[in-house]
Amino acid sequence: MNRPDPERATTPPDGRPLSEQPRWRRDFPIHLPEDEYVSRRDLVRFAVLVSGAFAVGQVWILAQNAVRRMAGRPPIREIAGAGALPPGKSLVFRYPGPQDICFLARQSDGRLVAFSQVCTHLSCAVIPDVPTGKILCPCHDGVFEMRTGRPLAGPPQRPLPRVQIEQRGGRIYATGMEVSTV
Ligand code: FES
C-alpha cells in the first residue's frame, strides 16, 4: 500500500504528528487536495443507501400486490428502467399475466404509452410504428393511434386496451389495464 505523504496530510485535531496518531488515522489521513475524490466510507454509504431504497421499493411493491390480489386488481410489475427507452423506441413486456403480451413505447415528445399487443379485430400482434405515431396490424391492415390506442383505419372497431404506467425512482411500472369500448 502506498503510504501517504505526511507533509500533505491535514493537521490532526490533537496537533500531534502523523507518526503518533492512531493506526486508523495514519491509514486514512485527510488530504485537502484529494478531498474531492469519493472516499471509501462515502462509497459504502452510497451503496447502502441505494440498496436500502431498492429493498424498500421491492417491499412496497410486494405489499401493494398483496392488497391488489385481495381486491382482485392487477399487480404492479416493473417493466424497465426509465433510461432504457429513448424517444422513438418501443419494447415488449408481459402484463398482467405471463401470456399477455404488451408493448411500451416512448413517443417522439418523450411521453410513454403502453398497450396490449393483441389486435381488437382478430387478435393478431400489432406493431408500434413510433415515428409515425401509429400502431399497425399486418393481418388486415388495421391502424390504431399511438397516443390513444383508438382505431383509425381497417377492420378494428375497438381501441387497444391501455396499460396504466407509472414512473417511480427511475423505473417504469405497469399498474393496471384500461379497457375501453369506444
Ligand atoms: S387482426 Fe388486426 S386488423 Fe385484423
Boltz pocket constraint, residues with backbone or C-beta under 6 A from the ligand:
constraints:
  - pocket:
      binder: B
      contacts: [[A, 119], [A, 120], [A, 121], [A, 122], [A, 123], [A, 124], [A, 137], [A, 138], [A, 139], [A, 140], [A, 141], [A, 142], [A, 154], [A, 155], [A, 156]]
      max_distance: 6.0
